[in-house]
Amino acid sequence: MALTGDGRLVTGSGDGTARLWDLETGEEIRAFTGHGSAVLSVALTGDGRLVTGSGDPIGTDYTARLWDLETGEEIRAFTGHESRVNSVALTGDGRL
């Protein structure tokens, strides 16, 4: 999970989604769908984007994906991993 600077929470799930939540109300704001297996890791960029990492033991989705946090739109999929993407991390400026 990751916390935004404005009172929201992003979680990854075994159901293949990441979700954005309002911390104060507990209400779901949006779901990020597109992974074919569990979302194992999430990270936030400084400019309003979300990075997710995915994978499972049977190999249905070994990708990292970049999303627009506000619209839920997938910006890019990073493919080519041969196993689970267990973690994602960003540089301090969010560019890498």
KOLGU-4560 file (N, C-alpha, C; in nm, 3 decimals, padded with zeros to 5 digits):
<recs>
<n_xx: 00.084 n_yy: -00.118 n_zz: 00.000 ca_xx: 00.000 ca_yy: 00.000 ca_zz: 00.000 c_xx: 00.088 c_yy: 00.124 c_zz: 00.000 mol: A seq: 1 type: MET>
<n_xx: 00.028 n_yy: 00.235 n_zz: -00.036 ca_xx: 00.098 ca_yy: 00.364 ca_zz: -00.038 c_xx: -00.002 c_yy: 00.474 c_zz: -00.003 mol: A seq: 2 type: ALA>
<n_xx: 00.047 n_yy: 00.575 n_zz: 00.065 ca_xx: -00.036 ca_yy: 00.690 ca_zz: 00.102 c_xx: -00.007 c_yy: 00.808 c_zz: 00.012 mol: A seq: 3 type: LEU>
<n_xx: -00.112 n_yy: 00.875 n_zz: -00.032 ca_xx: -00.095 ca_yy: 00.998 ca_zz: -00.108 c_xx: -00.078 c_yy: 01.113 c_zz: -00.008 mol: A seq: 4 type: THR>
<n_xx: -00.042 n_yy: 01.228 n_zz: -00.058 ca_xx: -00.025 ca_yy: 01.344 ca_zz: 00.029 c_xx: -00.155 c_yy: 01.412 c_zz: 00.066 mol: A seq: 5 type: GLY>
<n_xx: -00.267 n_yy: 01.366 n_zz: 00.010 ca_xx: -00.394 ca_yy: 01.433 ca_zz: 00.033 c_xx: -00.500 c_yy: 01.343 c_zz: 00.097 mol: A seq: 6 type: ASP>
<n_xx: -00.456 n_yy: 01.246 n_zz: 00.177 ca_xx: -00.552 ca_yy: 01.166 ca_zz: 00.254 c_xx: -00.615 c_yy: 01.051 c_zz: 00.180 mol: A seq: 7 type: GLY>
<n_xx: -00.542 n_yy: 00.993 n_zz: 00.086 ca_xx: -00.593 ca_yy: 00.876 ca_zz: 00.015 c_xx: -00.492 c_yy: 00.762 c_zz: 00.028 mol: A seq: 8 type: ARG>
<n_xx: -00.540 n_yy: 00.642 n_zz: 00.009 ca_xx: -00.461 ca_yy: 00.521 ca_zz: 00.022 c_xx: -00.474 c_yy: 00.439 c_zz: -00.106 mol: A seq: 9 type: LEU>
<n_xx: -00.362 n_yy: 00.383 n_zz: -00.153 ca_xx: -00.364 ca_yy: 00.292 ca_zz: -00.266 c_xx: -00.324 c_yy: 00.154 c_zz: -00.215 mol: A seq: 10 type: VAL>
<n_xx: -00.401 n_yy: 00.052 n_zz: -00.252 ca_xx: -00.370 ca_yy: -00.085 ca_zz: -00.213 c_xx: -00.359 c_yy: -00.174 c_zz: -00.336 mol: A seq: 11 type: THR>
<n_xx: -00.282 n_yy: -00.282 n_zz: -00.322 ca_xx: -00.275 ca_yy: -00.386 ca_zz: -00.423 c_xx: -00.346 c_yy: -00.508 c_zz: -00.369 mol: A seq: 12 type: GLY>
<n_xx: -00.399 n_yy: -00.593 n_zz: -00.460 ca_xx: -00.481 ca_yy: -00.704 ca_zz: -00.415 c_xx: -00.455 c_yy: -00.832 c_zz: -00.495 mol: A seq: 13 type: SER>
<n_xx: -00.487 n_yy: -00.944 n_zz: -00.434 ca_xx: -00.480 ca_yy: -01.072 ca_zz: -00.501 c_xx: -00.581 c_yy: -01.087 c_zz: -00.613 mol: A seq: 14 type: GLY>
<n_xx: -00.679 n_yy: -00.997 n_zz: -00.618 ca_xx: -00.779 ca_yy: -01.006 ca_zz: -00.725 c_xx: -00.735 c_yy: -00.939 c_zz: -00.855 mol: A seq: 15 type: ASP>
<n_xx: -00.609 n_yy: -00.895 n_zz: -00.860 ca_xx: -00.555 ca_yy: -00.835 ca_zz: -00.983 c_xx: -00.582 c_yy: -00.686 c_zz: -00.997 mol: A seq: 16 type: GLY>
<n_xx: -00.629 n_yy: -00.622 n_zz: -00.892 ca_xx: -00.655 ca_yy: -00.478 ca_zz: -00.898 c_xx: -00.569 c_yy: -00.403 c_zz: -00.798 mol: A seq: 17 type: THR>
<n_xx: -00.553 n_yy: -00.275 n_zz: -00.825 ca_xx: -00.508 ca_yy: -00.178 ca_zz: -00.725 c_xx: -00.630 c_yy: -00.090 c_zz: -00.702 mol: A seq: 18 type: ALA>
<n_xx: -00.644 n_yy: -00.039 n_zz: -00.584 ca_xx: -00.761 ca_yy: 00.045 ca_zz: -00.554 c_xx: -00.719 c_yy: 00.170 c_zz: -00.478 mol: A seq: 19 type: ARG>
<n_xx: -00.787 n_yy: 00.279 n_zz: -00.509 ca_xx: -00.766 ca_yy: 00.408 ca_zz: -00.443 c_xx: -00.881 c_yy: 00.430 c_zz: -00.346 mol: A seq: 20 type: LEU>
<n_xx: -00.848 n_yy: 00.462 n_zz: -00.221 ca_xx: -00.947 ca_yy: 00.476 ca_zz: -00.114 c_xx: -00.938 c_yy: 00.614 c_zz: -00.049 mol: A seq: 21 type: TRP>
<n_xx: -01.051 n_yy: 00.663 n_zz: -00.001 ca_xx: -01.055 ca_yy: 00.782 ca_zz: 00.082 c_xx: -01.032 c_yy: 00.737 c_zz: 00.226 mol: A seq: 22 type: ASP>
<n_xx: -00.926 n_yy: 00.783 n_zz: 00.289 ca_xx: -00.893 ca_yy: 00.739 ca_zz: 00.424 c_xx: -00.997 c_yy: 00.783 c_zz: 00.527 mol: A seq: 23 type: LEU>
<n_xx: -01.053 n_yy: 00.899 n_zz: 00.508 ca_xx: -01.148 ca_yy: 00.951 ca_zz: 00.607 c_xx: -01.280 c_yy: 00.876 c_zz: 00.605 mol: A seq: 24 type: GLU>
<n_xx: -01.331 n_yy: 00.847 n_zz: 00.486 ca_xx: -01.463 ca_yy: 00.781 ca_zz: 00.476 c_xx: -01.453 c_yy: 00.630 c_zz: 00.458 mol: A seq: 25 type: THR>
<n_xx: -01.336 n_yy: 00.581 n_zz: 00.413 ca_xx: -01.322 ca_yy: 00.439 ca_zz: 00.385 c_xx: -01.382 c_yy: 00.397 c_zz: 00.252 mol: A seq: 26 type: GLY>
<n_xx: -01.429 n_yy: 00.494 n_zz: 00.175 ca_xx: -01.493 ca_yy: 00.464 ca_zz: 00.047 c_xx: -01.390 c_yy: 00.446 c_zz: -00.064 mol: A seq: 27 type: GLU>
<n_xx: -01.418 n_yy: 00.350 n_zz: -00.153 ca_xx: -01.335 ca_yy: 00.331 ca_zz: -00.270 c_xx: -01.360 c_yy: 00.444 c_zz: -00.369 mol: A seq: 28 type: GLU>
<n_xx: -01.252 n_yy: 00.501 n_zz: -00.418 ca_xx: -01.262 ca_yy: 00.608 ca_zz: -00.518 c_xx: -01.253 c_yy: 00.551 c_zz: -00.658 mol: A seq: 29 type: ILE>
<n_xx: -01.162 n_yy: 00.455 n_zz: -00.677 ca_xx: -01.142 ca_yy: 00.400 ca_zz: -00.812 c_xx: -01.066 c_yy: 00.268 c_zz: -00.803 mol: A seq: 30 type: ARG>
<n_xx: -01.090 n_yy: 00.181 n_zz: -00.902 ca_xx: -01.014 ca_yy: 00.057 ca_zz: -00.916 c_xx: -00.930 c_yy: 00.065 c_zz: -01.043 mol: A seq: 31 type: ALA>
<n_xx: -00.810 n_yy: 00.015 n_zz: -01.036 ca_xx: -00.718 ca_yy: 00.009 ca_zz: -01.149 c_xx: -00.714 c_yy: -00.136 c_zz: -01.195 mol: A seq: 32 type: PHE>
<n_xx: -00.775 n_yy: -00.163 n_zz: -01.310 ca_xx: -00.785 ca_yy: -00.300 ca_zz: -01.359 c_xx: -00.704 c_yy: -00.317 c_zz: -01.486 mol: A seq: 33 type: THR>
<n_xx: -00.649 n_yy: -00.435 n_zz: -01.505 ca_xx: -00.569 ca_yy: -00.462 ca_zz: -01.623 c_xx: -00.467 c_yy: -00.570 c_zz: -01.600 mol: A seq: 34 type: GLY>
<n_xx: -00.427 n_yy: -00.591 n_zz: -01.474 ca_xx: -00.335 ca_yy: -00.699 ca_zz: -01.443 c_xx: -00.410 c_yy: -00.832 c_zz: -01.452 mol: A seq: 35 type: HIS>
<n_xx: -00.340 n_yy: -00.936 n_zz: -01.492 ca_xx: -00.399 ca_yy: -01.069 ca_zz: -01.501 c_xx: -00.375 c_yy: -01.154 c_zz: -01.379 mol: A seq: 36 type: GLY>
<n_xx: -00.308 n_yy: -01.099 n_zz: -01.279 ca_xx: -00.284 ca_yy: -01.171 ca_zz: -01.154 c_xx: -00.264 c_yy: -01.070 c_zz: -01.041 mol: A seq: 37 type: SER>
<n_xx: -00.228 n_yy: -01.118 n_zz: -00.926 ca_xx: -00.219 ca_yy: -01.036 ca_zz: -00.805 c_xx: -00.130 c_yy: -00.914 c_zz: -00.823 mol: A seq: 38 type: ALA>
<n_xx: -00.176 n_yy: -00.801 n_zz: -00.770 ca_xx: -00.094 ca_yy: -00.680 ca_zz: -00.765 c_xx: -00.014 c_yy: -00.688 c_zz: -00.635 mol: A seq: 39 type: VAL>
<n_xx: 00.116 n_yy: -00.711 n_zz: -00.650 ca_xx: 00.203 ca_yy: -00.737 ca_zz: -00.536 c_xx: 00.266 c_yy: -00.611 c_zz: -00.478 mol: A seq: 40 type: LEU>
<n_xx: 00.272 n_yy: -00.504 n_zz: -00.557 ca_xx: 00.337 ca_yy: -00.383 ca_zz: -00.508 c_xx: 00.280 c_yy: -00.260 c_zz: -00.576 mol: A seq: 41 type: SER>
<n_xx: 00.285 n_yy: -00.148 n_zz: -00.503 ca_xx: 00.240 ca_yy: -00.020 ca_zz: -00.556 c_xx: 00.337 c_yy: 00.088 c_zz: -00.511 mol: A seq: 42 type: VAL>
<n_xx: 00.350 n_yy: 00.193 n_zz: -00.593 ca_xx: 00.430 ca_yy: 00.310 ca_zz: -00.557 c_xx: 00.369 c_yy: 00.431 c_zz: -00.627 mol: A seq: 43 type: ALA>
<n_xx: 00.382 n_yy: 00.546 n_zz: -00.565 ca_xx: 00.327 ca_yy: 00.671 ca_zz: -00.620 c_xx: 00.439 c_yy: 00.760 c_zz: -00.669 mol: A seq: 44 type: LEU>
<n_xx: 00.419 n_yy: 00.822 n_zz: -00.784 ca_xx: 00.513 ca_yy: 00.921 ca_zz: -00.834 c_xx: 00.476 c_yy: 01.056 c_zz: -00.774 mol: A seq: 45 type: THR>
<n_xx: 00.564 n_yy: 01.153 n_zz: -00.789 ca_xx: 00.536 ca_yy: 01.286 ca_zz: -00.738 c_xx: 00.441 c_yy: 01.366 c_zz: -00.825 mol: A seq: 46 type: GLY>
<n_xx: 00.412 n_yy: 01.316 n_zz: -00.945 ca_xx: 00.328 ca_yy: 01.392 ca_zz: -01.038 c_xx: 00.193 c_yy: 01.326 c_zz: -01.065 mol: A seq: 47 type: ASP>
<n_xx: 00.141 n_yy: 01.249 n_zz: -00.969 ca_xx: 00.006 ca_yy: 01.197 ca_zz: -00.980 c_xx: -00.009 c_yy: 01.069 c_zz: -01.060 mol: A seq: 48 type: GLY>
<n_xx: 00.095 n_yy: 00.987 n_zz: -01.058 ca_xx: 00.084 ca_yy: 00.858 ca_zz: -01.126 c_xx: 00.111 c_yy: 00.745 c_zz: -01.027 mol: A seq: 49 type: ARG>
<n_xx: 00.069 n_yy: 00.627 n_zz: -01.065 ca_xx: 00.080 ca_yy: 00.508 ca_zz: -00.983 c_xx: 00.156 c_yy: 00.403 c_zz: -01.062 mol: A seq: 50 type: LEU>
<n_xx: 00.248 n_yy: 00.332 n_zz: -00.996 ca_xx: 00.318 ca_yy: 00.219 ca_zz: -01.055 c_xx: 00.277 c_yy: 00.095 c_zz: -00.978 mol: A seq: 51 type: VAL>
<n_xx: 00.243 n_yy: -00.012 n_zz: -01.051 ca_xx: 00.206 ca_yy: -00.138 ca_zz: -00.988 c_xx: 00.292 c_yy: -00.251 c_zz: -01.043 mol: A seq: 52 type: THR>
<n_xx: 00.313 n_yy: -00.353 n_zz: -00.961 ca_xx: 00.386 ca_yy: -00.473 ca_zz: -01.002 c_xx: 00.299 c_yy: -00.594 c_zz: -00.977 mol: A seq: 53 type: GLY>
<n_xx: 00.308 n_yy: -00.694 n_zz: -01.066 ca_xx: 00.216 ca_yy: -00.806 ca_zz: -01.060 c_xx: 00.286 c_yy: -00.940 c_zz: -01.083 mol: A seq: 54 type: SER>
<n_xx: 00.218 n_yy: -01.047 n_zz: -01.047 ca_xx: 00.266 ca_yy: -01.180 ca_zz: -01.075 c_xx: 00.198 c_yy: -01.284 c_zz: -00.989 mol: A seq: 55 type: GLY>
<n_xx: 00.210 n_yy: -01.408 n_zz: -01.032 ca_xx: 00.158 ca_yy: -01.521 ca_zz: -00.956 c_xx: 00.237 c_yy: -01.646 c_zz: -00.991 mol: A seq: 56 type: ASP>
<n_xx: 00.220 n_yy: -01.753 n_zz: -00.916 ca_xx: 00.302 ca_yy: -01.873 ca_zz: -00.940 c_xx: 00.282 c_yy: -01.939 c_zz: -01.077 mol: A seq: 57 type: PRO>
<n_xx: 00.167 n_yy: -01.920 n_zz: -01.140 ca_xx: 00.145 ca_yy: -01.987 ca_zz: -01.269 c_xx: 00.178 c_yy: -01.899 c_zz: -01.389 mol: A seq: 58 type: ILE>
<n_xx: 00.224 n_yy: -01.779 n_zz: -01.365 ca_xx: 00.278 ca_yy: -01.696 ca_zz: -01.472 c_xx: 00.179 c_yy: -01.631 c_zz: -01.565 mol: A seq: 59 type: GLY>
<n_xx: 00.068 n_yy: -01.581 n_zz: -01.513 ca_xx: -00.028 ca_yy: -01.517 ca_zz: -01.601 c_xx: -00.002 c_yy: -01.369 c_zz: -01.624 mol: A seq: 60 type: THR>
<n_xx: 00.077 n_yy: -01.306 n_zz: -01.539 ca_xx: 00.104 ca_yy: -01.164 ca_zz: -01.558 c_xx: 00.230 c_yy: -01.125 c_zz: -01.481 mol: A seq: 61 type: ASP>
<n_xx: 00.338 n_yy: -01.107 n_zz: -01.553 ca_xx: 00.463 ca_yy: -01.062 ca_zz: -01.492 c_xx: 00.494 c_yy: -00.922 c_zz: -01.544 mol: A seq: 62 type: TYR>
<n_xx: 00.413 n_yy: -00.825 n_zz: -01.507 ca_xx: 00.430 ca_yy: -00.690 ca_zz: -01.559 c_xx: 00.437 c_yy: -00.587 c_zz: -01.447 mol: A seq: 63 type: THR>
<n_xx: 00.493 n_yy: -00.472 n_zz: -01.483 ca_xx: 00.478 ca_yy: -00.350 ca_zz: -01.405 c_xx: 00.395 c_yy: -00.258 c_zz: -01.494 mol: A seq: 64 type: ALA>
<n_xx: 00.312 n_yy: -00.177 n_zz: -01.433 ca_xx: 00.225 ca_yy: -00.088 ca_zz: -01.510 c_xx: 00.225 c_yy: 00.052 c_zz: -01.449 mol: A seq: 65 type: ARG>
<n_xx: 00.211 n_yy: 00.149 n_zz: -01.538 ca_xx: 00.205 ca_yy: 00.290 ca_zz: -01.498 c_xx: 00.064 c_yy: 00.340 c_zz: -01.524 mol: A seq: 66 type: LEU>
<n_xx: 00.004 n_yy: 00.405 n_zz: -01.426 ca_xx: -00.136 ca_yy: 00.449 ca_zz: -01.432 c_xx: -00.146 c_yy: 00.598 c_zz: -01.399 mol: A seq: 67 type: TRP>
<n_xx: -00.249 n_yy: 00.662 n_zz: -01.452 ca_xx: -00.287 ca_yy: 00.797 ca_zz: -01.410 c_xx: -00.373 c_yy: 00.781 c_zz: -01.286 mol: A seq: 68 type: ASP>
<n_xx: -00.329 n_yy: 00.833 n_zz: -01.173 ca_xx: -00.399 ca_yy: 00.816 ca_zz: -01.047 c_xx: -00.538 c_yy: 00.878 c_zz: -01.049 mol: A seq: 69 type: LEU>
<n_xx: -00.555 n_yy: 00.989 n_zz: -01.117 ca_xx: -00.683 ca_yy: 01.061 ca_zz: -01.116 c_xx: -00.787 c_yy: 01.003 c_zz: -01.211 mol: A seq: 70 type: GLU>
<n_xx: -00.744 n_yy: 00.948 n_zz: -01.324 ca_xx: -00.840 ca_yy: 00.897 ca_zz: -01.422 c_xx: -00.852 c_yy: 00.745 c_zz: -01.419 mol: A seq: 71 type: THR>
<n_xx: -00.751 n_yy: 00.676 n_zz: -01.365 ca_xx: -00.749 ca_yy: 00.531 ca_zz: -01.366 c_xx: -00.699 c_yy: 00.472 c_zz: -01.497 mol: A seq: 72 type: GLY>
<n_xx: -00.661 n_yy: 00.558 n_zz: -01.591 ca_xx: -00.615 ca_yy: 00.512 ca_zz: -01.722 c_xx: -00.475 c_yy: 00.452 c_zz: -01.713 mol: A seq: 73 type: GLU>
<n_xx: -00.458 n_yy: 00.336 n_zz: -01.779 ca_xx: -00.325 ca_yy: 00.277 ca_zz: -01.789 c_xx: -00.245 c_yy: 00.355 c_zz: -01.892 mol: A seq: 74 type: GLU>
<n_xx: -00.127 n_yy: 00.400 n_zz: -01.852 ca_xx: -00.040 ca_yy: 00.477 ca_zz: -01.941 c_xx: 00.054 c_yy: 00.385 c_zz: -02.017 mol: A seq: 75 type: ILE>
<n_xx: 00.110 n_yy: 00.285 n_zz: -01.947 ca_xx: 00.207 ca_yy: 00.197 ca_zz: -02.012 c_xx: 00.220 c_yy: 00.067 c_zz: -01.932 mol: A seq: 76 type: ARG>
<n_xx: 00.244 n_yy: -00.043 n_zz: -02.004 ca_xx: 00.276 ca_yy: -00.171 ca_zz: -01.941 c_xx: 00.422 c_yy: -00.201 c_zz: -01.970 mol: A seq: 77 type: ALA>
<n_xx: 00.494 n_yy: -00.244 n_zz: -01.868 ca_xx: 00.634 ca_yy: -00.282 ca_zz: -01.882 c_xx: 00.640 c_yy: -00.435 c_zz: -01.878 mol: A seq: 78 type: PHE>
<n_xx: 00.664 n_yy: -00.495 n_zz: -01.993 ca_xx: 00.660 ca_yy: -00.640 ca_zz: -02.006 c_xx: 00.801 c_yy: -00.695 c_zz: -02.021 mol: A seq: 79 type: THR>
<n_xx: 00.813 n_yy: -00.826 n_zz: -02.020 ca_xx: 00.942 ca_yy: -00.889 ca_zz: -02.041 c_xx: 00.999 c_yy: -00.957 c_zz: -01.918 mol: A seq: 80 type: GLY>
<n_xx: 00.939 n_yy: -00.933 n_zz: -01.801 ca_xx: 00.986 ca_yy: -01.003 ca_zz: -01.681 c_xx: 00.956 c_yy: -01.152 c_zz: -01.697 mol: A seq: 81 type: HIS>
<n_xx: 01.043 n_yy: -01.235 n_zz: -01.642 ca_xx: 01.024 ca_yy: -01.379 ca_zz: -01.650 c_xx: 00.970 c_yy: -01.439 c_zz: -01.521 mol: A seq: 82 type: GLU>
<n_xx: 00.942 n_yy: -01.353 n_zz: -01.425 ca_xx: 00.884 ca_yy: -01.397 ca_zz: -01.299 c_xx: 00.809 c_yy: -01.278 c_zz: -01.237 mol: A seq: 83 type: SER>
<n_xx: 00.755 n_yy: -01.299 n_zz: -01.120 ca_xx: 00.675 ca_yy: -01.196 ca_zz: -01.053 c_xx: 00.751 c_yy: -01.065 c_zz: -01.035 mol: A seq: 84 type: ARG>
<n_xx: 00.680 n_yy: -00.956 n_zz: -01.044 ca_xx: 00.734 ca_yy: -00.825 ca_zz: -01.008 c_xx: 00.693 c_yy: -00.803 c_zz: -00.862 mol: A seq: 85 type: VAL>
<n_xx: 00.783 n_yy: -00.840 n_zz: -00.772 ca_xx: 00.751 ca_yy: -00.839 ca_zz: -00.629 c_xx: 00.752 c_yy: -00.701 c_zz: -00.566 mol: A seq: 86 type: ASN>
<n_xx: 00.826 n_yy: -00.607 n_zz: -00.626 ca_xx: 00.829 ca_yy: -00.474 ca_zz: -00.568 c_xx: 00.858 c_yy: -00.371 c_zz: -00.677 mol: A seq: 87 type: SER>
<n_xx: 00.807 n_yy: -00.253 n_zz: -00.655 ca_xx: 00.837 ca_yy: -00.138 ca_zz: -00.741 c_xx: 00.881 c_yy: -00.025 c_zz: -00.650 mol: A seq: 88 type: VAL>
<n_xx: 00.971 n_yy: 00.059 n_zz: -00.701 ca_xx: 01.022 ca_yy: 00.172 ca_zz: -00.624 c_xx: 01.056 c_yy: 00.283 c_zz: -00.723 mol: A seq: 89 type: ALA>
<n_xx: 01.058 n_yy: 00.404 n_zz: -00.675 ca_xx: 01.085 ca_yy: 00.520 ca_zz: -00.758 c_xx: 01.198 c_yy: 00.602 c_zz: -00.699 mol: A seq: 90 type: LEU>
<n_xx: 01.266 n_yy: 00.676 n_zz: -00.785 ca_xx: 01.363 ca_yy: 00.773 ca_zz: -00.737 c_xx: 01.291 c_yy: 00.886 c_zz: -00.667 mol: A seq: 91 type: THR>
<n_xx: 01.363 n_yy: 00.967 n_zz: -00.591 ca_xx: 01.302 ca_yy: 01.077 ca_zz: -00.517 c_xx: 01.224 c_yy: 01.174 c_zz: -00.602 mol: A seq: 92 type: GLY>
<n_xx: 01.268 n_yy: 01.195 n_zz: -00.727 ca_xx: 01.197 ca_yy: 01.287 ca_zz: -00.815 c_xx: 01.085 c_yy: 01.218 c_zz: -00.892 mol: A seq: 93 type: ASP>
<n_xx: 01.068 n_yy: 01.086 n_zz: -00.874 ca_xx: 00.960 ca_yy: 01.014 ca_zz: -00.939 c_xx: 00.979 c_yy: 00.986 c_zz: -01.087 mol: A seq: 94 type: GLY>
<n_xx: 01.096 n_yy: 01.016 n_zz: -01.141 ca_xx: 01.118 ca_yy: 00.999 ca_zz: -01.284 c_xx: 01.160 c_yy: 00.857 c_zz: -01.321 mol: A seq: 95 type: ARG>
<n_xx: 01.224 n_yy: 00.786 n_zz: -01.231 ca_xx: 01.273 ca_yy: 00.652 ca_zz: -01.259 c_xx: 01.224 c_yy: 00.552 c_zz: -01.157 mol: A seq: 96 type: LEU>
</recs>
